[in-house]
Amino acid sequence: MPARLLVLCTALALAAGCGGDKPAATPPATPTSTQAPAPAEPEEAEPTISGASCLAPGNGTKSVRFASEDRLAGYLMGAGRRFVILAHQSDGDACQMFQLGVELEAAGYRVLALDFSGTGKSRLPASAETRVAVDLAEAVAYARDRGARSVGVIGASMGGLAALAAGARVQPPTDAVVALSAPNEFGTEQVPSLRGFPSPLQVYVARDDSYFTADARAFVREDRSAQLILLPGFSHGIALVDDALFARIEQFLGNHLR
């Protein structure tokens, strides 16, 4: 995954800050100061990636809606019963994960990328409160309703928190979780204790990515079976993913999704 992804993130960084939810070099005093996701795009607009919709004809994506009253939106790619759910950062929507989805589809997985509440094509709940862990649990349920035999989750930054928080309580448990630069807290949500976390877990973070590194270390202290992979530099979330890291993630998924 690759050069294309790095080029993509460079382009998005200029327009929307693809590098992460907060600049690593000058982090806020505490994680709890993270702002809520930006308002959703107008209903008639499609999420965009590199200036063109990731839902455009020919991209291999199928728009879907799910959860109560079809509140949540996203897209499907690929076929089969091994599902991987992609959970985006707070500075993006489902299209932020498109290139990763392309690589996973090529590796033989069926991909479901969701727009969290209030982003992309997803509506806010009646409470107008974003609950990313609830949204992700709904995505897992949708994948299982579509015939998933196994379900993995990859979440970047805010999406990583959602993957951990939902993974701690979804039943039956997901088959694998990958967290990229996940914070312990985001807005009103917090990762619960990961002691006894029911899914195989990989945690990736850049060594110089501020308090995200400290949070990652805390996660694996609680879940001693988790793998912590520290990467050089300060890239954040989806920007961490290059060819070598994708190969490692794909091997991890292949070991656990049958």
N, C-alpha and C positions, 0 to 999 in steps of 0.2 A: 504494500500500500504506500505509500510511496511518495515518489516525487510528485505525483498528481495531487496527493493530499496536502503536501507541503506548499505547493503552488496555490492550491485552493485556500488554505488557511492564511497564506500571505495576503491573498486578495481580500478575503473576508476581514482580516485584521485592519486593513485600511478603511473598510466601510463600516464594520460593526464590532470590531474587537474580538475576532475569533480566538485570539491567544488565550483567553480565559475570562472568568467572571470578574476578576479584579486584577490590576497590575501587580505582578509578583514583587517588583522592586520597591514599591511603596504601599505595603498592605495597610488596611485600616487597623485600628488598635485591637479590635476583637472581631471574630467571625460573625458575631450577631448583628453587625452593622450592615451586612449585605442587603442590598435593595431588592425588592420584588422584581420579577421579570418585567420587561418593557411591555407596554400595551400590545395587544394582538394587531396584526395587519388588518385592514378592512376586509370584510367578509368576501368581497368579490376578488380580492387579490390572492394569488397563489404564493406560498413561501418560495423564496428564490435562493439560488445558489449559483455563483459565478455569473450573475446577470441573467440567468434563464431558470425557469421553474424546474425543480427536480421531479415534478409531476407531469412534465410535458410529454406528449406522445413520443414513443420511441425510447424513453428512459427506462422502461421495464418496471415502472411503479404502478400500483393500483391504489387509488384513494379508498380509504375505509373510514367508517365512523362506528363508535362502540361506546359502551358504558351507559349509564342511565340517561334516557332520552337522547341517545347518540351525542352526548356532550363532547366526547373526545374524538379527535381525528388523527389520522396518520396515513402511512402507506405500507403496502406489502410488496415484497420482492421475492422472486424465486419460488420454489416448490418443495414439497416434502414435508416431513413431520418433525424434523429437528429445527426448532424455532430459536432465533436469537432476537431479543428485543433491544432496541437502541434508544437510549435516553439522553437527551441533549442538555447542553449547558444553559445557563440563564440568559446568555447573550445570543441565543439562536432559537431554532425550531427544528422540526424533524429533518429538514433539508440539510442542516449542519452535519448530520451523520450520513449523508447520502453516499459519499465515496467509500466509507467503511462498509456500508450496506452492499455496494457493488462488489467489493472484495469478498465479503462473506457469502454472497449469492454464488460467486464463481467457485467458492470452496464447497458448495453443496448445501448451504443452509437456507432456510426460509427466513426472511427478515421482516420484522415489524418495527417500524420507527414511529414513535408517537410524538404529537405536539402536546406538551403539558398544558394544563388549563390556562387560558388567556394568551396562548402563543399560537402562531400559525393559524390553523383552521379550528382549533378547539375553543369552546366557550368556557367562560368562568362559571363555576357552580352558583346556585342562587345566593349563597353566602358571600360571593365575590372573594372568597379566600382560596388561594392556591394551596393545594395539598398534593405535593408531588409524589409522596409515597402511596397515597390512595390512587392517584392516576396510574402509577406503575402497576399496582396490584390489579387494577382493572385491565391493563394491557395483558398481564399474565393470564387472567381469566379468559380474555378474548382469544388468545393463542390456543388455549386448551379447548375452547369451544370450537375452534377451527381444526381440531384433530391433532394438536401437537402431542407427540410422544415424549419429547424432552424439550425443556425450555432453559436457555441461557439468557443472561442479561448483561449488557455492557452499558455503563453509565459514565458520563463525563461531567466532572465537577458537581453542579447541582444534581445532574442525573445520576452521578455516583452515589450521592447521599440517598436519593430515591431508591436506587438498587439495593443499598444496604438496609435501609429502613423497611422497605417492602419485603426484602428477602428474609428478614428476621421473623416475619409473621405470616407470610403466604403459606397456605396449606393446600395440597402437598407442597413441600419446598421446591424451589427452582433447582435445576441440576447443576448450574454453575453461575457465578457472579464475578464480573470484572469491574473494578472501580478505578477510574482514572482521575487522580487529583480530587478525590472526594473530601468535602469538608465535614466536620462533625456537626455543624449547625448551618442552617440556611433559613433566614426569616424566623418563623415560629416553629420550624421543624428541626428535629435532632435525631441523630443516629442513636438507637437504643444500645444497651450493652450487647456486645457481640459474643459474649460467652455462650457457648453452645450454638453458635450460628449454624444453621442446618445445611448450608450449601457449601461446596468447594469454592474457595474465594482467592482471587488474585487482586492485590492492591498495588497500583503503579503511581509513582509520584516523582517529580524532579527534586533533586537534593536541595536546590536553592529556591524552591517555591514556597517560601514563607511558612506560615503556620499550617499549610496543607501537609507539609512533611511531618510536622509534629502530630497532626491528626492521624496520618497514615500509620505512624509508629504505634500510636495508642490503639488503633484498630487491631493490629496484629498482636499486641500484648494481650488483648482480650480473647481473640480467636487464635490460639497458638497453632492451629492447623493451617492458617492462612499463609499465603506466600506474599512477602513484601518485596517489590522490585524497585530499587532506587535508581533513578536515571540521572545522568549528568545534566547540568544546566538548570534552567528555570521555566521551560515550556510547561504549558498547563492544559489539562483536559485532553480534548481531541487532538491538539497540536503535538502531543507526545507520540502519536502513532506514526511510525515509519515502517519500512519493510521488515526490519528485524523484530520490532515489537509486535507487528501484526502476526508474524510467523509464530511468535511465542503464545500470543492469545489464541490463535487458531489451533495450535497443538493442545492447549489447555481445554478448549471447547471440545475438540475431538476426543479427548480422554474421558469426557463426562457426558456428552450428548450422544445418545445412541438411537 
